[in-house]
Amino acid sequence: MSTFKKVMLTVTGVIVVAIFAFFFVHTPQTDRFNPFIQKTTSYAKVKKGTQNYYQVQAINPKTGKNLSYKLSEVGGYDDSKEYIEITHKGQYVEKISYISKKKFEKAKQK
């Protein structure tokens, strides 16, 4: 096999692996640019006393059920509150807002 064919085979393999990773590996970096993931709003209860939330189990407000995945990391700005509204695209968190317990419970009841 010629050197050119080896190089082309290697480049093709790298491109295939990169495409596979882009669509099937969910990280904040890949989900941010993945066109097949919709932006959604979810709700979650988080620990008080911290502004860094890890492995957050969010609730879909349309169904009132937990999402099928956990958000790996969500950064906050008020360590005295414990209910958040998360605008995200898969693992990529665009923004969070703190909400009342009443609004959280309403979303959970559906």
N, CA, C and O atoms as a GROMACS GRO file, in nm:
protein
  440
    1MET      N    1   0.085  -0.118   0.000
    1MET     CA    2   0.000   0.000   0.000
    1MET      C    3   0.090   0.124   0.000
    1MET      O    4   0.189   0.130   0.073
    2SER      N    5   0.053   0.220  -0.082
    2SER     CA    6   0.136   0.340  -0.093
    2SER      C    7   0.119   0.431   0.029
    2SER      O    8   0.023   0.421   0.105
    3THR      N    9   0.214   0.519   0.045
    3THR     CA   10   0.212   0.613   0.156
    3THR      C   11   0.089   0.704   0.148
    3THR      O   12   0.028   0.735   0.249
    4PHE      N   13   0.054   0.745   0.028
    4PHE     CA   14  -0.062   0.832   0.009
    4PHE      C   15  -0.190   0.762   0.057
    4PHE      O   16  -0.273   0.824   0.123
    5LYS      N   17  -0.206   0.636   0.024
    5LYS     CA   18  -0.325   0.562   0.066
    5LYS      C   19  -0.330   0.548   0.218
    5LYS      O   20  -0.437   0.557   0.278
    6LYS      N   21  -0.214   0.524   0.280
    6LYS     CA   22  -0.209   0.512   0.426
    6LYS      C   23  -0.250   0.643   0.493
    6LYS      O   24  -0.326   0.643   0.590
    7VAL      N   25  -0.200   0.754   0.440
    7VAL     CA   26  -0.233   0.885   0.496
    7VAL      C   27  -0.382   0.913   0.479
    7VAL      O   28  -0.448   0.959   0.572
    8MET      N   29  -0.436   0.886   0.362
    8MET     CA   30  -0.578   0.910   0.337
    8MET      C   31  -0.665   0.821   0.424
    8MET      O   32  -0.769   0.866   0.473
    9LEU      N   33  -0.626   0.698   0.445
    9LEU     CA   34  -0.701   0.606   0.532
    9LEU      C   35  -0.698   0.656   0.677
    9LEU      O   36  -0.799   0.650   0.747
   10THR      N   37  -0.584   0.704   0.720
   10THR     CA   38  -0.571   0.758   0.855
   10THR      C   39  -0.657   0.884   0.872
   10THR      O   40  -0.727   0.897   0.972
   11VAL      N   41  -0.652   0.974   0.777
   11VAL     CA   42  -0.731   1.097   0.783
   11VAL      C   43  -0.880   1.065   0.784
   11VAL      O   44  -0.956   1.125   0.860
   12THR      N   45  -0.922   0.971   0.700
   12THR     CA   46  -1.062   0.929   0.695
   12THR      C   47  -1.105   0.868   0.828
   12THR      O   48  -1.214   0.895   0.877
   13GLY      N   49  -1.020   0.788   0.886
   13GLY     CA   50  -1.051   0.727   1.016
   13GLY      C   51  -1.067   0.832   1.125
   13GLY      O   52  -1.158   0.822   1.208
   14VAL      N   53  -0.979   0.930   1.126
   14VAL     CA   54  -0.986   1.037   1.225
   14VAL      C   55  -1.116   1.117   1.207
   14VAL      O   56  -1.180   1.152   1.306
   15ILE      N   57  -1.154   1.146   1.085
   15ILE     CA   58  -1.277   1.220   1.058
   15ILE      C   59  -1.399   1.141   1.102
   15ILE      O   60  -1.491   1.198   1.160
   16VAL      N   61  -1.401   1.011   1.077
   16VAL     CA   62  -1.514   0.928   1.119
   16VAL      C   63  -1.525   0.923   1.271
   16VAL      O   64  -1.635   0.934   1.325
   17VAL      N   65  -1.413   0.908   1.340
   17VAL     CA   66  -1.414   0.906   1.486
   17VAL      C   67  -1.461   1.042   1.541
   17VAL      O   68  -1.536   1.046   1.638
   18ALA      N   69  -1.417   1.152   1.481
   18ALA     CA   70  -1.458   1.285   1.525
   18ALA      C   71  -1.607   1.307   1.507
   18ALA      O   72  -1.673   1.363   1.595
   19ILE      N   73  -1.662   1.263   1.395
   19ILE     CA   74  -1.806   1.276   1.371
   19ILE      C   75  -1.883   1.190   1.471
   19ILE      O   76  -1.984   1.235   1.525
   20PHE      N   77  -1.838   1.069   1.494
   20PHE     CA   78  -1.903   0.981   1.592
   20PHE      C   79  -1.903   1.046   1.730
   20PHE      O   80  -2.006   1.047   1.798
   21ALA      N   81  -1.790   1.101   1.770
   21ALA     CA   82  -1.780   1.165   1.902
   21ALA      C   83  -1.871   1.286   1.911
   21ALA      O   84  -1.932   1.310   2.016
   22PHE      N   85  -1.882   1.362   1.805
   22PHE     CA   86  -1.965   1.482   1.805
   22PHE      C   87  -2.112   1.449   1.830
   22PHE      O   88  -2.180   1.522   1.901
   23PHE      N   89  -2.160   1.341   1.772
   23PHE     CA   90  -2.302   1.307   1.784
   23PHE      C   91  -2.335   1.216   1.900
   23PHE      O   92  -2.449   1.214   1.946
   24PHE      N   93  -2.239   1.139   1.950
   24PHE     CA   94  -2.271   1.039   2.050
   24PHE      C   95  -2.205   1.059   2.186
   24PHE      O   96  -2.243   0.994   2.283
   25VAL      N   97  -2.107   1.147   2.195
   25VAL     CA   98  -2.043   1.178   2.322
   25VAL      C   99  -2.103   1.308   2.372
   25VAL      O  100  -2.094   1.411   2.304
   26HIS      N  101  -2.165   1.304   2.490
   26HIS     CA  102  -2.233   1.423   2.541
   26HIS      C  103  -2.151   1.491   2.649
   26HIS      O  104  -2.143   1.445   2.763
   27THR      N  105  -2.091   1.602   2.611
   27THR     CA  106  -2.019   1.689   2.703
   27THR      C  107  -2.072   1.830   2.678
   27THR      O  108  -2.136   1.855   2.576
   28PRO      N  109  -2.047   1.922   2.768
   28PRO     CA  110  -2.093   2.060   2.742
   28PRO      C  111  -2.038   2.117   2.611
   28PRO      O  112  -2.106   2.194   2.543
   29GLN      N  113  -1.915   2.080   2.575
   29GLN     CA  114  -1.855   2.133   2.454
   29GLN      C  115  -1.921   2.077   2.328
   29GLN      O  116  -1.948   2.152   2.234
   30THR      N  117  -1.949   1.947   2.324
   30THR     CA  118  -2.010   1.890   2.204
   30THR      C  119  -2.158   1.922   2.195
   30THR      O  120  -2.210   1.946   2.086
   31ASP      N  121  -2.229   1.923   2.308
   31ASP     CA  122  -2.372   1.951   2.305
   31ASP      C  123  -2.402   2.096   2.265
   31ASP      O  124  -2.507   2.124   2.207
   32ARG      N  125  -2.312   2.186   2.295
   32ARG     CA  126  -2.334   2.326   2.261
   32ARG      C  127  -2.350   2.345   2.111
   32ARG      O  128  -2.430   2.428   2.068
   33PHE      N  129  -2.275   2.270   2.032
   33PHE     CA  130  -2.277   2.288   1.886
   33PHE      C  131  -2.354   2.180   1.811
   33PHE      O  132  -2.368   2.189   1.689
   34ASN      N  133  -2.404   2.079   1.881
   34ASN     CA  134  -2.477   1.971   1.815
   34ASN      C  135  -2.614   2.022   1.769
   34ASN      O  136  -2.696   2.060   1.853
   35PRO      N  137  -2.641   2.022   1.638
   35PRO     CA  138  -2.768   2.078   1.587
   35PRO      C  139  -2.888   1.989   1.616
   35PRO      O  140  -3.002   2.033   1.599
   36PHE      N  141  -2.867   1.866   1.659
   36PHE     CA  142  -2.977   1.774   1.683
   36PHE      C  143  -3.029   1.779   1.827
   36PHE      O  144  -3.127   1.711   1.858
   37ILE      N  145  -2.966   1.855   1.913
   37ILE     CA  146  -3.010   1.867   2.052
   37ILE      C  147  -3.085   1.999   2.067
   37ILE      O  148  -3.033   2.106   2.033
   38GLN      N  149  -3.207   1.990   2.117
   38GLN     CA  150  -3.292   2.108   2.135
   38GLN      C  151  -3.260   2.179   2.266
   38GLN      O  152  -3.223   2.115   2.365
   39LYS      N  153  -3.276   2.310   2.267
   39LYS     CA  154  -3.263   2.388   2.390
   39LYS      C  155  -3.390   2.366   2.472
   39LYS      O  156  -3.500   2.378   2.420
   40THR      N  157  -3.375   2.334   2.600
   40THR     CA  158  -3.489   2.310   2.687
   40THR      C  159  -3.472   2.384   2.819
   40THR      O  160  -3.363   2.430   2.854
   41THR      N  161  -3.583   2.396   2.891
   41THR     CA  162  -3.582   2.453   3.023
   41THR      C  163  -3.625   2.345   3.120
   41THR      O  164  -3.730   2.282   3.102
   42SER      N  165  -3.546   2.324   3.224
   42SER     CA  166  -3.574   2.222   3.325
   42SER      C  167  -3.562   2.286   3.463
   42SER      O  168  -3.511   2.397   3.477
   43TYR      N  169  -3.609   2.214   3.563
   43TYR     CA  170  -3.604   2.262   3.701
   43TYR      C  171  -3.530   2.160   3.786
   43TYR      O  172  -3.533   2.041   3.758
   44ALA      N  173  -3.464   2.209   3.892
   44ALA     CA  174  -3.390   2.118   3.980
   44ALA      C  175  -3.382   2.175   4.121
   44ALA      O  176  -3.389   2.296   4.142
   45LYS      N  177  -3.368   2.085   4.216
   45LYS     CA  178  -3.340   2.121   4.354
   45LYS      C  179  -3.192   2.094   4.376
   45LYS      O  180  -3.144   1.985   4.345
   46VAL      N  181  -3.121   2.194   4.430
   46VAL     CA  182  -2.976   2.181   4.451
   46VAL      C  183  -2.943   2.206   4.597
   46VAL      O  184  -3.026   2.256   4.673
   47LYS      N  185  -2.823   2.170   4.635
   47LYS     CA  186  -2.779   2.189   4.774
   47LYS      C  187  -2.756   2.336   4.805
   47LYS      O  188  -2.706   2.411   4.722
   48LYS      N  189  -2.794   2.375   4.925
   48LYS     CA  190  -2.765   2.510   4.972
   48LYS      C  191  -2.619   2.516   5.017
   48LYS      O  192  -2.559   2.412   5.047
   49GLY      N  193  -2.564   2.636   5.023
   49GLY     CA  194  -2.429   2.654   5.075
   49GLY      C  195  -2.319   2.635   4.974
   49GLY      O  196  -2.202   2.635   5.011
   50THR      N  197  -2.352   2.620   4.846
   50THR     CA  198  -2.250   2.607   4.743
   50THR      C  199  -2.300   2.673   4.616
   50THR      O  200  -2.420   2.693   4.598
   51GLN      N  201  -2.208   2.706   4.529
   51GLN     CA  202  -2.245   2.765   4.400
   51GLN      C  203  -2.206   2.675   4.284
   51GLN      O  204  -2.229   2.710   4.169
   52ASN      N  205  -2.149   2.561   4.313
   52ASN     CA  206  -2.112   2.463   4.211
   52ASN      C  207  -2.192   2.337   4.235
   52ASN      O  208  -2.178   2.272   4.338
   53TYR      N  209  -2.277   2.304   4.141
   53TYR     CA  210  -2.365   2.189   4.155
   53TYR      C  211  -2.321   2.081   4.055
   53TYR      O  212  -2.305   2.108   3.936
   54TYR      N  213  -2.300   1.960   4.106
   54TYR     CA  214  -2.254   1.849   4.023
   54TYR      C  215  -2.360   1.739   4.019
   54TYR      O  216  -2.431   1.715   4.117
   55GLN      N  217  -2.369   1.672   3.904
   55GLN     CA  218  -2.463   1.561   3.884
   55GLN      C  219  -2.605   1.603   3.924
   55GLN      O  220  -2.668   1.540   4.009
   56VAL      N  221  -2.654   1.709   3.862
   56VAL     CA  222  -2.785   1.765   3.894
   56VAL      C  223  -2.894   1.686   3.820
   56VAL      O  224  -2.891   1.674   3.698
   57GLN      N  225  -2.989   1.633   3.897
   57GLN     CA  226  -3.104   1.564   3.838
   57GLN      C  227  -3.213   1.667   3.814
   57GLN      O  228  -3.274   1.717   3.909
   58ALA      N  229  -3.237   1.699   3.689
   58ALA     CA  230  -3.336   1.801   3.654
   58ALA      C  231  -3.469   1.737   3.620
   58ALA      O  232  -3.476   1.618   3.587
   59ILE      N  233  -3.575   1.817   3.628
   59ILE     CA  234  -3.711   1.772   3.601
   59ILE      C  235  -3.762   1.842   3.476
   59ILE      O  236  -3.746   1.963   3.461
   60ASN      N  237  -3.823   1.766   3.388
   60ASN     CA  238  -3.886   1.822   3.270
   60ASN      C  239  -4.020   1.880   3.312
   60ASN      O  240  -4.106   1.805   3.359
   61PRO      N  241  -4.043   2.011   3.298
   61PRO     CA  242  -4.168   2.071   3.346
   61PRO      C  243  -4.291   2.029   3.266
   61PRO      O  244  -4.403   2.042   3.314
   62LYS      N  245  -4.272   1.979   3.145
   62LYS     CA  246  -4.387   1.936   3.064
   62LYS      C  247  -4.445   1.805   3.114
   62LYS      O  248  -4.566   1.783   3.108
   63THR      N  249  -4.358   1.717   3.166
   63THR     CA  250  -4.405   1.586   3.212
   63THR      C  251  -4.399   1.572   3.363
   63THR      O  252  -4.468   1.486   3.419
   64GLY      N  253  -4.319   1.654   3.430
   64GLY     CA  254  -4.303   1.641   3.574
   64GLY      C  255  -4.211   1.528   3.615
   64GLY      O  256  -4.200   1.495   3.733
   65LYS      N  257  -4.145   1.466   3.517
   65LYS     CA  258  -4.056   1.353   3.544
   65LYS      C  259  -3.910   1.394   3.530
   65LYS      O  260  -3.878   1.495   3.467
   66ASN      N  261  -3.824   1.315   3.592
   66ASN     CA  262  -3.680   1.339   3.583
   66ASN      C  263  -3.632   1.321   3.440
   66ASN      O  264  -3.684   1.238   3.365
   67LEU      N  265  -3.532   1.401   3.402
   67LEU     CA  266  -3.467   1.381   3.273
   67LEU      C  267  -3.396   1.246   3.275
   67LEU      O  268  -3.363   1.195   3.382
   68SER      N  269  -3.373   1.190   3.160
   68SER     CA  270  -3.308   1.058   3.152
   68SER      C  271  -3.158   1.066   3.180
   68SER      O  272  -3.092   0.962   3.185
   69TYR      N  273  -3.105   1.184   3.198
   69TYR     CA  274  -2.963   1.204   3.226
   69TYR      C  275  -2.950   1.312   3.333
   69TYR      O  276  -3.044   1.386   3.361
   70LYS      N  277  -2.832   1.319   3.392
   70LYS     CA  278  -2.802   1.424   3.490
   70LYS      C  279  -2.708   1.525   3.426
   70LYS      O  280  -2.624   1.490   3.344
   71LEU      N  281  -2.725   1.651   3.464
   71LEU     CA  282  -2.635   1.756   3.416
   71LEU      C  283  -2.506   1.745   3.497
   71LEU      O  284  -2.510   1.752   3.620
   72SER      N  285  -2.394   1.729   3.431
   72SER     CA  286  -2.268   1.702   3.500
   72SER      C  287  -2.223   1.818   3.588
   72SER      O  288  -2.169   1.795   3.697
   73GLU      N  289  -2.243   1.941   3.544
   73GLU     CA  290  -2.200   2.055   3.624
   73GLU      C  291  -2.284   2.178   3.591
   73GLU      O  292  -2.306   2.211   3.474
   74VAL      N  293  -2.331   2.243   3.696
   74VAL     CA  294  -2.407   2.367   3.682
   74VAL      C  295  -2.348   2.467   3.780
   74VAL      O  296  -2.333   2.437   3.898
   75GLY      N  297  -2.316   2.584   3.732
   75GLY     CA  298  -2.260   2.688   3.819
   75GLY      C  299  -2.368   2.786   3.860
   75GLY      O  300  -2.450   2.827   3.777
   76GLY      N  301  -2.370   2.823   3.986
   76GLY     CA  302  -2.469   2.916   4.037
   76GLY      C  303  -2.405   3.043   4.088
   76GLY      O  304  -2.285   3.063   4.074
   77TYR      N  305  -2.488   3.129   4.147
   77TYR     CA  306  -2.435   3.254   4.199
   77TYR      C  307  -2.495   3.292   4.334
   77TYR      O  308  -2.456   3.394   4.390
   78ASP      N  309  -2.587   3.214   4.388
   78ASP     CA  310  -2.647   3.244   4.518
   78ASP      C  311  -2.650   3.117   4.601
   78ASP      O  312  -2.729   3.027   4.574
   79ASP      N  313  -2.563   3.109   4.702
   79ASP     CA  314  -2.554   2.986   4.780
   79ASP      C  315  -2.662   2.971   4.886
   79ASP      O  316  -2.662   2.874   4.960
   80SER      N  317  -2.754   3.067   4.893
   80SER     CA  318  -2.860   3.057   4.994
   80SER      C  319  -2.991   3.002   4.937
   80SER      O  320  -3.088   2.984   5.012
   81LYS      N  321  -2.996   2.975   4.808
   81LYS     CA  322  -3.119   2.926   4.745
   81LYS      C  323  -3.100   2.782   4.700
   81LYS      O  324  -2.987   2.736   4.682
   82GLU      N  325  -3.211   2.711   4.681
   82GLU     CA  326  -3.198   2.570   4.646
   82GLU      C  327  -3.283   2.522   4.530
   82GLU      O  328  -3.280   2.403   4.498
   83TYR      N  329  -3.359   2.609   4.465
   83TYR     CA  330  -3.439   2.570   4.349
   83TYR      C  331  -3.398   2.653   4.229
   83TYR      O  332  -3.391   2.775   4.236
   84ILE      N  333  -3.369   2.584   4.117
   84ILE     CA  334  -3.320   2.655   3.999
   84ILE      C  335  -3.398   2.615   3.874
   84ILE      O  336  -3.449   2.504   3.862
   85GLU      N  337  -3.403   2.709   3.782
   85GLU     CA  338  -3.454   2.686   3.648
   85GLU      C  339  -3.333   2.688   3.556
   85GLU      O  340  -3.255   2.783   3.558
   86ILE      N  341  -3.316   2.584   3.477
   86ILE     CA  342  -3.196   2.568   3.395
   86ILE      C  343  -3.234   2.572   3.248
   86ILE      O  344  -3.318   2.493   3.203
   87THR      N  345  -3.175   2.663   3.173
   87THR     CA  346  -3.189   2.662   3.028
   87THR      C  347  -3.064   2.593   2.975
   87THR      O  348  -2.952   2.641   2.992
   88HIS      N  349  -3.086   2.480   2.909
   88HIS     CA  350  -2.971   2.401   2.866
   88HIS      C  351  -2.998   2.332   2.733
   88HIS      O  352  -3.112   2.319   2.688
   89LYS      N  353  -2.891   2.288   2.674
   89LYS     CA  354  -2.893   2.214   2.548
   89LYS      C  355  -2.811   2.089   2.576
   89LYS      O  356  -2.689   2.089   2.558
   90GLY      N  357  -2.878   1.982   2.620
   90GLY     CA  358  -2.807   1.863   2.665
   90GLY      C  359  -2.727   1.896   2.789
   90GLY      O  360  -2.782   1.947   2.887
   91GLN      N  361  -2.598   1.870   2.787
   91GLN     CA  362  -2.510   1.899   2.900
   91GLN      C  363  -2.464   2.045   2.905
   91GLN      O  364  -2.412   2.090   3.007
   92TYR      N  365  -2.483   2.118   2.796
   92TYR     CA  366  -2.439   2.258   2.791
   92TYR      C  367  -2.543   2.346   2.860
   92TYR      O  368  -2.656   2.359   2.812
   93VAL      N  369  -2.506   2.407   2.971
   93VAL     CA  370  -2.594   2.494   3.048
   93VAL      C  371  -2.575   2.636   2.999
   93VAL      O  372  -2.466   2.693   3.010
   94GLU      N  373  -2.682   2.694   2.945
   94GLU     CA  374  -2.675   2.830   2.894
   94GLU      C  375  -2.693   2.932   3.006
   94GLU      O  376  -2.616   3.027   3.016
   95LYS      N  377  -2.796   2.911   3.091
   95LYS     CA  378  -2.816   3.002   3.203
   95LYS      C  379  -2.901   2.934   3.310
   95LYS      O  380  -2.973   2.838   3.283
   96ILE      N  381  -2.890   2.987   3.431
   96ILE     CA  382  -2.976   2.940   3.538
   96ILE      C  383  -3.042   3.061   3.604
   96ILE      O  384  -2.989   3.173   3.601
   97SER      N  385  -3.157   3.035   3.664
   97SER     CA  386  -3.229   3.137   3.742
   97SER      C  387  -3.278   3.068   3.867
   97SER      O  388  -3.320   2.952   3.863
   98TYR      N  389  -3.273   3.138   3.976
   98TYR     CA  390  -3.327   3.082   4.100
   98TYR      C  391  -3.477   3.107   4.102
   98TYR      O  392  -3.524   3.215   4.065
   99ILE      N  393  -3.552   3.007   4.146
   99ILE     CA  394  -3.698   3.014   4.148
   99ILE      C  395  -3.748   2.980   4.287
   99ILE      O  396  -3.673   2.937   4.374
  100SER      N  397  -3.877   3.000   4.306
  100SER     CA  398  -3.939   2.969   4.435
  100SER      C  399  -3.969   2.820   4.446
  100SER      O  400  -3.976   2.749   4.345
  101LYS      N  401  -3.986   2.774   4.567
  101LYS     CA  402  -4.022   2.634   4.590
  101LYS      C  403  -4.158   2.605   4.528
  101LYS      O  404  -4.181   2.495   4.477
  102LYS      N  405  -4.247   2.702   4.530
  102LYS     CA  406  -4.381   2.686   4.474
  102LYS      C  407  -4.374   2.657   4.324
  102LYS      O  408  -4.442   2.567   4.274
  103LYS      N  409  -4.292   2.732   4.252
  103LYS     CA  410  -4.277   2.711   4.108
  103LYS      C  411  -4.215   2.574   4.079
  103LYS      O  412  -4.254   2.506   3.984
  104PHE      N  413  -4.119   2.534   4.162
  104PHE     CA  414  -4.056   2.404   4.145
  104PHE      C  415  -4.157   2.292   4.168
  104PHE      O  416  -4.164   2.197   4.089
  105GLU      N  417  -4.234   2.302   4.274
  105GLU     CA  418  -4.333   2.199   4.306
  105GLU      C  419  -4.441   2.192   4.199
  105GLU      O  420  -4.489   2.083   4.167
  106LYS      N  421  -4.478   2.304   4.143
  106LYS     CA  422  -4.578   2.307   4.034
  106LYS      C  423  -4.527   2.230   3.912
  106LYS      O  424  -4.601   2.153   3.852
  107ALA      N  425  -4.401   2.250   3.877
  107ALA     CA  426  -4.341   2.180   3.763
  107ALA      C  427  -4.330   2.031   3.790
  107ALA      O  428  -4.345   1.949   3.699
  108LYS      N  429  -4.306   1.995   3.914
  108LYS     CA  430  -4.289   1.854   3.952
  108LYS      C  431  -4.423   1.780   3.954
  108LYS      O  432  -4.425   1.658   3.938
  109GLN      N  433  -4.534   1.850   3.974
  109GLN     CA  434  -4.665   1.788   3.988
  109GLN      C  435  -4.724   1.739   3.856
  109GLN      O  436  -4.814   1.655   3.858
  110LYS      N  437  -4.680   1.786   3.744
  110LYS     CA  438  -4.740   1.752   3.615
  110LYS      C  439  -4.727   1.607   3.580
  110LYS      O  440  -4.774   1.564   3.474
   0.00000   0.00000   0.00000
